[in-house]
Amino acid sequence: MEIQFSLTAYVANHIRRLIELQKLRPGDLVPLEEIEKTLSVSRTPAREAIRQLELEHLVSIEPGRGAYVSPISRAELADLYGLRKYMEVKAAGLAAGSISDYDLSILADNVGEYADLAGDPERLTLLDRQFHYTIFEACGNRHVEKTLKSLRIRMGLLRQPAYHNMQRVACTLAEHKAVLAALQNRDAAAAEQAMYRHIQNAWDERDLQEGMNAFS
């Protein structure tokens, strides 16, 4: 039973990562047989993984057809950004009081690499994920960490990633630097303010983008 559970989690994590990295987009059929071969797992843990992802609203199961990546509405998008703004700001403040020098060095390296990769959207996506996940893990609250990671995965369903917008890439870099500086100074209030501005700016950009898409 424990082995089965581990395989199910393994498959589910693989599919979550495909969604977060936008390898699977809303409306895409989850290629379960291909995933089974890639991961060398049987049909049972793969199906259990799909059921788990359905509970997380990441996929929708259509009997006789398969599992499809769930769409995300503009209303849900606004809710997700609102929740992110509330919880991630708090996580940044908590991290300021507990983050290790090692994690600070990871963030500094991350920001340095981000500055050199303006033309590589896929790598920028990974770096952004690492930056935020490092802060989640440093906040010292495992429930907050788990919730925020789940939230980020759900937001992986968004279309047209911001990392194709070079102006937004430059702004994100400046915002990450501000968050990092506050964390280095162990300044919880400044960390919260910097994170708030970062998420608010990301939402303003996304809201504009979604509004344009609605008329395209």
C-alpha positions in Angstrom: 0.0 0.0 0.0 2.8 2.4 0.9 4.6 1.7 -2.4 1.4 2.2 -4.3 0.8 5.5 -2.5 4.4 6.6 -3.3 3.9 5.8 -7.0 0.6 7.7 -7.1 2.3 10.7 -5.6 5.2 10.4 -8.0 2.9 10.4 -11.0 0.7 13.3 -9.6 3.8 15.4 -9.0 5.0 14.8 -12.5 1.7 16.0 -14.0 1.6 19.0 -11.6 5.1 20.0 -12.9 4.0 19.6 -16.5 1.1 22.0 -15.8 3.2 24.5 -13.8 5.8 24.6 -16.5 3.0 25.0 -19.1 3.9 21.8 -20.9 0.2 20.9 -20.5 -2.3 23.8 -21.1 -6.0 24.2 -20.3 -8.0 21.9 -22.5 -5.1 19.5 -23.2 -5.6 15.8 -22.9 -3.4 14.4 -20.2 -1.3 11.8 -22.2 -1.6 9.1 -19.5 -0.1 6.2 -21.5 2.9 8.3 -22.5 3.4 9.3 -18.9 3.1 5.7 -17.7 5.9 4.8 -20.1 8.1 7.8 -19.3 7.8 7.1 -15.5 7.8 3.3 -15.9 4.6 2.9 -13.8 1.5 0.8 -14.2 -2.0 2.0 -15.0 -3.3 1.8 -11.4 -1.1 4.5 -9.8 -1.5 6.7 -12.9 -5.3 6.5 -12.6 -5.1 7.2 -8.9 -3.0 10.2 -9.6 -5.6 11.5 -12.0 -8.3 11.1 -9.4 -6.2 13.1 -6.9 -5.6 15.9 -9.5 -9.3 16.0 -10.1 -9.9 16.7 -6.4 -7.4 19.5 -6.7 -9.4 20.9 -9.7 -6.3 20.6 -11.9 -7.9 18.1 -14.3 -11.4 17.1 -15.4 -12.3 13.5 -16.2 -14.6 12.9 -19.1 -15.8 9.2 -19.1 -14.7 7.4 -22.2 -12.4 10.2 -23.3 -9.8 10.7 -20.6 -8.6 13.5 -18.4 -8.2 17.0 -19.5 -6.4 20.0 -18.0 -9.0 22.2 -16.3 -9.6 25.7 -17.6 -9.3 28.7 -15.3 -11.9 31.5 -15.4 -11.1 35.2 -15.0 -13.2 35.2 -11.7 -11.1 32.4 -10.3 -8.0 34.1 -11.5 -8.9 37.2 -9.4 -9.6 35.0 -6.4 -6.3 33.2 -6.8 -4.3 36.5 -7.0 -6.2 37.8 -4.0 -5.3 34.7 -1.9 -1.8 34.8 -3.1 -1.4 38.5 -2.2 -2.7 37.7 1.3 -0.7 34.6 2.1 2.5 35.2 0.2 2.9 38.6 1.8 2.6 37.0 5.2 5.1 34.3 4.2 7.6 36.9 3.2 7.3 38.6 6.6 7.7 35.3 8.4 10.7 34.4 6.3 12.4 37.6 7.2 12.7 36.4 10.7 13.8 32.9 10.1 15.5 32.6 6.7 19.0 31.0 6.8 22.1 32.4 5.2 22.1 29.4 2.9 18.7 30.2 1.6 19.6 33.9 1.2 22.6 32.8 -0.9 20.2 30.7 -3.1 18.0 33.7 -3.6 21.0 35.9 -4.4 22.2 33.4 -7.0 18.7 33.1 -8.4 18.4 36.9 -8.9 21.8 37.0 -10.5 21.0 34.2 -13.0 17.6 35.8 -13.7 19.3 39.0 -14.8 21.2 37.1 -17.5 18.3 35.2 -19.0 15.8 37.7 -20.4 15.5 35.7 -23.7 14.8 32.3 -22.1 11.2 32.2 -20.9 11.3 28.6 -19.8 14.3 29.0 -17.6 12.9 32.3 -16.2 9.7 30.3 -15.2 11.9 27.8 -13.3 13.9 30.6 -11.6 10.7 32.4 -10.6 9.4 29.1 -9.1 12.6 28.6 -7.2 12.6 32.1 -5.9 9.1 31.9 -4.5 9.4 28.3 -3.3 12.6 29.2 -1.3 10.6 31.9 0.5 7.7 29.5 1.1 10.0 26.9 2.6 11.8 29.5 4.7 8.7 31.0 6.3 8.6 28.2 8.9 4.9 27.3 8.5 4.4 24.1 6.7 0.7 24.7 6.2 1.4 28.0 4.5 4.1 26.5 2.4 1.9 23.6 1.2 -1.0 26.0 0.4 1.1 28.4 -1.5 2.8 25.7 -3.6 -0.6 24.2 -4.4 -1.8 27.7 -5.4 1.2 28.2 -7.7 0.5 25.0 -9.4 -3.1 25.9 -10.1 -1.9 29.2 -11.5 0.2 27.2 -13.9 -3.0 26.9 -15.9 -2.7 30.6 -16.9 -2.1 31.2 -20.6 0.5 33.4 -22.2 3.2 33.4 -19.5 4.5 36.8 -18.3 8.1 35.7 -19.2 7.4 36.4 -22.9 6.9 40.0 -21.9 10.3 41.5 -21.6 9.1 44.7 -19.9 7.5 42.5 -17.2 10.7 40.4 -16.9 12.6 43.6 -16.1 10.0 44.7 -13.5 10.0 41.2 -12.0 13.8 41.3 -11.6 13.6 44.7 -9.8 10.8 43.4 -7.6 12.7 40.2 -6.7 15.8 42.3 -5.8 13.6 44.4 -3.5 12.3 41.4 -1.7 15.7 39.9 -1.4 17.2 43.1 0.1 14.4 43.2 2.7 15.1 39.6 3.6 18.8 40.2 3.8 18.1 43.0 6.2 15.8 40.8 8.2 13.1 43.5 7.8 9.7 41.8 8.0 7.7 45.0 7.2 9.9 45.8 4.2 9.7 42.2 3.0 5.9 42.3 3.2 5.7 45.6 1.4 8.1 44.4 -1.4 6.2 41.2 -1.9 2.9 43.1 -1.9 4.1 45.4 -4.7 5.4 42.4 -6.6 2.2 40.5 -6.6 0.0 43.6 -7.2 2.1 44.5 -10.2 1.9 40.9 -11.5 -1.9 41.0 -11.1 -2.2 44.3 -12.9 -0.3 42.9 -15.8 -2.2 39.7 -15.8 -5.6 41.4 -15.5 -4.7 43.7 -18.5 -3.6 40.6 -20.5 -6.7 38.7 -19.7 -8.9 41.6 -20.6 -7.1 41.9 -24.0 -7.6 38.2 -24.5 -11.3 38.5 -23.9 -11.6 40.7 -27.0 -9.0 38.9 -29.2 
